[in-house]
Amino acid sequence: MMKKLNCLIALTVIACLFHAVSYAQMRDFVGSNGRIIEAAFLGFDEATQIVKLRLKDGREQNVKLDLFAPQCQQWIKSGGKDADNPFGDNPFGGADAPQEQEGDWEWLFDGRSLNGWEGDTNVWQVNQNERALVNTGRGNLFTTKQYDNFIIQLVFRYGDRADNGLLLRVDDAAKQDVGRAMKIQINDDRPNNRGRDHNGCVFETLHGPKPHTHQHWNFMEIIVDGSRITTYIEGMKVVDDTLPQDKPFSSVRSGRIGFTGNGGTTAIRYIRIKPLKAGEDGRTSRIAANDSREGFTPIFDGRTLNGWQGDRDKFRAENNMLIQFNAPGRLETVKEYRNFVMRLEFRLSRHADNGVNIRKSNSDNGLEIQVADDDFFEDNAFAWGFHGSIFPFVPARRGSLNAVGQWNTMEITADRSMIRVVVNDQIVVNTDVLNIHGMHNDLRLNAVLHNKSGHIMFGGNRGQVDFRNIRIKELP
C-alpha cells in the first residue's frame, strides 16, 4: 500500500480503537502518486494488529501494524515522511512487514523477532527501535529456508571499521565454515579501508567500481541467476559477472541466506527476496500489450544502439536496458520527432543529474526534461533542477520519484507547444511553452521554446541512469 494511503488507514484505525467507529462504506484515500484510491475499512484485530481492507476491485488486503510503537506514531505525525524506507510497502517505521507479500516478494525479516532465522542469535539481535538486525560481535545468522535463483533487496548501515557480509546459497558445509560461502561485502567502505573488496563485491572473487555509500542507510540489490551474479549499491552496478569455477561455492546452486559478522557493527532491515526461474531477467519488464494496441513502438531494441548516434562509448545496451554509465555524454535518435508521446522506465544512482532532451536541433539541445535525484538539488536555489522539470524554465511538482535504485515510469507528451510530464502516474509538469517568459538573457536558450521538431536525446551530466522500455507514439 502506498504511504499516504497507509497513513490514513492508520488514523482511521486509531479512530476505531478509541471511538468505536465502524467504517464499512467505501472511502476515498489519496495515494502518494496523487491518484484517488477507493478502499473499504473492514476491521482491525487488536490482538494481531492486522488491518483488513477491501480494494475497489474486490480484493481484500491485510496490513499488519504496530500503531503504538514510537516510530509509527512519529511517522503518522510527520505526514508519512520516512526517507529511510526504499520500498513503500512497509512504510511504518515501527511496524512489521505486511502480512501479505507484494506479488512474488517474500519478507525475510519481520522487524520484531528472529523467526525464520538460526545461528548465533546471541550475536545477531533485533534492534526494536529501528526494527533492524544488528550484530554485536563475531557470529553468523542463517535463514531456515533455502533458495536457488532470486533477487534479494535490503537496506544496510555500517559502523566504524565494520567488516561483515551477506551470505548467499549457504549449503551445510558452508554453514559450518562460512569461509566456503559466497559473501557479498557489507562494510565500512570509506577511503583506504577495504581495497578491492568494497561494498557489493563478491569477496575475493568478483570486483567492480566502488559505489558511493555512507554511514546512514544504503540500498542493496543482488540478482543471483545460475552462476551469474549482479549487484547494485544505491542503484549503481558494482558486479555483473559469472562465478569462476575454482571457488568452493561456484557449483552450489541452492542454500540459505545469511549474514556474517567479522568486525564492527552492521544494521540490516527491509530484507525481502523474490525467486527467479533459471534464466529469467527479473530486472526488466515488457511493454504492456495495450501500449502496442495504442500505437506505441519501441525506439530502443534492448540489445544494440541501432538508430542512435552520438557518444556511443558512454552508453551501452545490456539486459534490455540502455545504460548511461560514463557522464558526461550525449546519445540521440537518428530520426527526428515532431509531436509525440514517449513512455519509458528509468532508475537513478544517488545524486544523478541527467536529462531527456526533446526537439533537439543541430544547433541547440532542445527542451531538456530533468532526470535527476531530487536530493542532489535539495539545497539548490533553482527549483527547476528537480526531476521532471523543463530545465531551466518550468519547475516540476515534487514527490513523484521512487527511492534511489528503484524503477520509475515516465511519460513525456509534446503536442505542439503543450508539454506534459507524468512521473509514476503523477502529473509534474503541464504547460504551454509559448507562454513561458524567458528567464535568461541568452536568446539562443530561449529560442528552443519555439522548436517544432528534432531529435530525442539522453544527456548525462552526473551519476548513472538506466533506461528501459523506451517507446513512442507519434501524434498528428
Residue pairs with C-beta under 8 A, 6 or more apart in sequence:
1 9
1 53
1 61
1 63
1 89
1 91
1 98
2 31
2 32
2 33
2 37
2 88
3 32
3 80
3 82
3 88
3 91
4 29
4 30
4 31
4 32
4 80
5 29
5 30
5 31
5 32
5 37
5 39
6 63
6 80
6 91
6 92
7 75
7 76
7 79
7 80
7 91
8 29
8 30
9 29
9 39
9 41
9 51
9 53
9 63
10 51
10 65
10 67
10 72
10 76
10 92
11 76
12 23
12 27
12 41
13 41
13 44
13 51
13 65
13 67
14 67
15 21
16 22
16 23
16 41
16 44
17 44
17 46
17 67
23 40
23 41
24 40
24 41
24 42
25 40
26 38
26 39
26 40
26 56
27 38
27 39
27 40
27 41
28 36
28 37
28 38
29 36
29 37
29 38
29 39
30 36
30 37
31 37
32 80
32 88
32 399
33 400
33 424
33 425
33 426
34 400
34 425
34 426
34 427
35 425
35 426
37 55
37 56
38 55
38 56
39 53
39 54
39 55
39 56
39 61
40 53
40 54
41 51
41 52
41 53
42 52
42 53
42 54
42 60
43 51
43 52
44 50
44 51
44 52
45 52
48 64
49 64
49 65
49 66
49 67
50 62
50 63
50 64
50 65
50 99
51 62
51 63
51 64
51 65
52 60
52 61
52 62
53 60
53 61
53 62
53 63
54 60
54 61
55 61
61 100
62 98
62 99
62 100
63 98
63 99
63 100
64 95
64 96
64 97
64 98
64 99
65 72
65 92
65 95
65 96
66 72
66 92
66 94
66 95
66 96
67 73
69 92
69 93
69 94
69 95
70 94
70 129
71 92
71 93
71 94
71 95
71 129
71 130
71 131
72 92
72 93
72 94
72 95
73 94
74 93
75 81
75 82
75 91
75 92
75 93
75 94
80 91
82 91
82 93
84 93
84 155
84 216
84 217
85 91
85 93
85 270
85 403
86 153
86 155
86 219
86 270
86 402
86 403
86 404
86 405
86 406
87 153
87 270
87 272
87 403
88 402
88 403
89 98
89 102
90 96
90 97
90 98
90 107
90 111
90 270
93 131
94 131
95 111
95 131
96 110
96 111
96 112
96 131
97 107
97 109
97 110
97 111
97 270
97 272
98 107
101 107
102 272
103 274
104 274
104 275
105 272
105 273
105 274
106 272
106 273
106 274
107 271
107 272
108 116
108 143
108 152
108 257
108 271
108 272
108 273
109 116
109 117
109 133
109 268
109 269
109 270
109 271
110 116
111 126
111 131
111 132
111 269
112 126
112 128
112 131
113 126
114 121
114 124
114 125
114 126
114 141
116 143
116 144
116 145
117 124
117 141
117 142
117 143
117 144
118 141
118 142
118 143
118 144
119 139
119 140
119 141
119 142
119 258
120 139
120 140
120 141
120 261
121 141
122 139
123 135
123 136
123 137
123 138
123 139
123 140
123 141
123 261
124 133
124 134
124 135
124 136
124 139
124 140
124 141
124 259
124 261
125 133
125 134
125 135
125 136
126 132
126 133
126 134
127 133
127 134
127 267
130 267
130 269
131 269
132 157
132 267
132 268
132 269
133 141
133 259
133 267
133 268
133 269
133 271
134 265
134 266
134 267
134 268
135 141
135 164
135 259
135 261
135 265
135 266
136 265
137 261
138 261
138 262
138 263
139 260
139 261
140 167
140 175
140 178
140 258
140 259
140 260
140 261
141 258
141 259
142 167
142 170
142 175
142 256
142 257
142 258
143 256
143 257
143 258
144 256
145 256
146 254
146 255
146 256
147 169
147 254
147 255
147 256
147 257
147 273
147 275
148 169
148 253
148 254
148 275
149 224
149 225
149 226
149 275
149 276
149 277
149 278
149 280
150 223
150 224
150 273
150 274
150 275
150 276
151 221
151 222
151 223
151 224
151 273
151 274
151 276
151 282
151 283
152 166
152 168
152 221
152 222
152 224
152 257
152 271
152 272
152 273
152 274
153 219
153 220
153 221
153 222
153 270
153 271
153 272
153 273
154 166
154 219
154 220
154 268
154 269
154 270
154 271
154 272
155 217
155 218
155 219
155 220
155 268
155 269
155 270
156 186
156 217
156 218
156 220
156 266
156 267
156 268
157 215
157 216
157 217
157 218
157 266
157 267
158 164
158 186
158 187
158 188
158 189
158 213
158 215
158 264
158 265
158 266
158 267
159 188
159 215
159 264
159 265
159 266
160 188
160 264
161 188
161 193
161 263
161 264
162 186
162 187
162 188
162 263
162 264
162 265
162 266
163 187
163 188
163 194
163 262
163 263
163 264
164 186
164 187
164 259
164 260
164 261
164 262
164 263
164 264
164 266
165 183
165 184
165 185
165 186
165 187
165 203
165 259
165 260
165 262
166 183
166 184
166 186
166 220
166 222
166 257
166 258
166 259
167 174
167 178
167 181
167 182
167 183
167 184
167 256
167 257
167 258
167 259
167 260
168 181
168 182
168 183
168 184
168 222
168 224
168 249
168 255
168 257
168 258
169 181
169 182
169 224
169 249
169 252
169 253
169 254
169 255
169 256
170 178
170 181
170 255
170 256
170 257
170 258
171 252
171 254
171 255
173 180
173 248
174 180
174 181
174 248
174 249
174 252
174 255
175 181
175 256
175 258
178 258
178 260
180 248
180 249
181 249
181 255
181 258
181 260
182 202
182 205
182 229
182 243
182 247
182 249
182 252
183 202
183 203
183 260
184 200
184 201
184 202
184 203
184 220
184 222
184 231
185 194
185 197
185 198
185 199
185 200
185 201
185 202
185 203
186 199
186 220
186 259
186 266
186 268
187 193
187 194
187 197
187 198
187 199
187 264
187 266
188 194
188 215
188 264
189 198
189 199
189 210
189 211
189 213
196 207
197 203
197 204
197 207
198 210
198 211
198 238
199 210
199 211
199 213
199 218
199 220
199 233
199 238
200 208
200 211
200 220
200 231
200 232
200 233
200 238
200 239
201 207
201 208
201 231
201 238
201 239
202 229
202 231
202 239
202 243
205 243
205 244
205 247
206 229
206 239
206 241
206 243
207 239
208 231
208 237
208 238
208 239
208 240
209 236
209 238
210 238
211 233
211 234
211 236
211 238
212 233
212 234
212 236
212 349
212 350
212 351
213 233
213 234
217 269
218 233
218 234
219 232
219 233
219 234
219 235
219 403
219 404
219 405
220 231
220 232
220 233
221 231
221 232
221 405
222 229
222 230
222 231
222 232
223 229
223 230
223 231
223 276
223 282
223 283
224 276
225 276
225 278
225 279
225 280
225 281
226 253
226 278
226 279
227 242
227 243
227 250
228 240
228 241
228 242
228 243
229 239
229 240
229 241
229 242
229 243
230 237
230 239
230 240
230 283
231 237
231 238
231 239
231 240
232 238
232 405
234 349
234 350
234 404
234 405
235 347
235 348
235 349
235 350
235 352
235 404
235 405
235 406
235 464
236 349
236 350
236 464
237 323
237 325
237 464
243 249
243 250
244 250
245 251
257 273
259 266
259 268
274 282
276 282
281 319
281 320
283 319
283 321
284 302
284 319
284 320
284 321
284 468
284 469
285 345
285 468
285 469
286 469
287 296
287 298
287 469
287 471
291 343
291 471
294 473
295 473
296 341
296 343
296 471
296 472
296 473
297 471
297 472
297 473
298 469
298 470
298 471
299 307
299 333
299 335
299 342
299 456
299 470
299 471
299 472
300 307
300 308
300 317
300 322
300 467
300 468
300 470
301 307
301 317
302 317
302 319
302 320
302 321
302 468
303 317
303 320
304 317
305 312
305 315
305 316
305 317
305 331
307 333
307 334
307 335
308 315
308 331
308 332
308 333
308 334
309 331
309 332
309 333
309 334
310 329
310 330
310 331
310 332
310 457
311 329
311 330
311 331
312 331
313 326
313 329
314 324
314 325
314 326
314 327
314 328
314 329
314 331
314 460
315 322
315 323
315 324
315 325
315 329
315 331
315 458
316 322
316 323
316 325
317 323
320 468
320 469
321 466
321 467
321 468
322 331
322 458
322 466
322 467
322 468
322 470
323 464
323 465
323 466
323 467
324 331
324 354
324 458
324 460
324 464
324 465
324 466
324 467
325 464
326 460
327 354
327 460
327 461
327 462
327 463
327 464
328 459
328 460
328 461
328 462
329 459
329 460
330 457
330 458
330 459
330 460
331 457
331 458
332 357
332 360
332 455
332 456
332 457
332 458
333 455
333 456
333 457
334 455
335 455
336 453
336 454
336 455
337 358
337 359
337 414
337 453
337 454
337 455
337 456
337 472
337 474
338 359
338 452
338 453
338 474
338 475
339 414
339 415
339 416
339 474
339 475
339 476
340 413
340 414
340 472
340 473
340 474
340 475
341 411
341 412
341 413
341 414
341 472
341 473
341 475
342 356
342 358
342 411
342 412
342 413
342 414
342 456
342 470
342 471
342 472
342 473
343 409
343 410
343 411
343 469
343 470
343 471
343 472
344 356
344 409
344 410
344 467
344 468
344 469
344 470
344 471
345 407
345 408
345 409
345 410
345 467
345 468
345 469
346 371
346 407
346 408
346 410
346 465
346 466
346 467
346 468
347 405
347 406
347 407
347 408
347 465
347 466
348 371
348 372
348 373
348 401
348 404
348 405
348 408
348 463
348 464
348 465
349 373
349 404
349 405
349 463
349 464
349 465
350 373
350 375
350 404
350 463
351 373
351 375
351 376
351 462
351 463
352 371
352 372
352 373
352 376
352 462
352 463
352 464
352 465
353 370
353 372
353 373
353 376
353 385
353 461
353 462
353 463
354 370
354 371
354 372
354 458
354 459
354 460
354 461
354 462
354 463
354 465
355 368
355 369
355 370
355 371
355 372
355 391
355 458
355 459
355 461
356 368
356 369
356 371
356 410
356 412
356 456
356 457
356 458
356 459
357 365
357 366
357 367
357 368
357 369
357 455
357 456
357 457
357 458
357 459
358 366
358 367
358 369
358 412
358 414
358 454
358 456
358 457
359 366
359 367
359 414
359 448
359 451
359 452
359 453
359 454
359 455
360 366
360 451
360 454
360 455
360 456
360 457
361 451
361 454
361 455
364 444
364 447
364 448
364 451
365 448
365 457
365 459
366 448
366 451
366 454
366 455
366 457
367 390
367 414
367 419
367 433
367 448
367 449
367 451
368 390
368 391
368 459
369 388
369 389
369 390
369 391
369 412
369 421
369 429
370 384
370 385
370 386
370 387
370 388
370 389
370 390
370 391
370 396
371 387
371 410
371 465
372 385
372 386
372 387
373 387
373 401
373 404
373 463
374 386
374 387
374 398
374 401
375 404
376 385
376 462
377 383
377 385
377 386
382 392
383 389
383 395
384 390
384 391
384 392
384 393
384 394
384 395
384 396
385 391
386 395
386 396
386 398
387 396
387 400
387 401
387 423
387 428
388 396
388 397
388 400
388 410
388 421
388 423
388 428
388 429
389 395
389 396
389 428
389 429
390 396
390 419
390 421
390 429
390 431
390 433
392 439
392 440
392 445
393 433
393 436
393 439
393 449
394 419
394 429
394 431
394 433
394 436
396 421
396 423
396 428
396 429
397 426
397 427
397 428
397 429
398 428
399 426
400 408
400 423
400 424
400 426
400 428
401 408
401 423
401 424
402 408
402 424
407 468
408 423
408 424
409 422
409 423
409 424
409 425
410 421
410 422
410 423
411 420
411 421
411 422
412 419
412 420
412 421
412 422
413 419
413 420
413 421
413 422
415 475
416 452
417 432
417 433
417 434
418 430
418 431
418 432
418 433
419 429
419 430
419 431
419 432
419 433
420 427
420 429
420 430
420 431
421 427
421 428
421 429
421 430
422 428
433 449
434 449
434 450
436 449
438 445
438 446
438 449
440 446
456 472
458 465
458 467
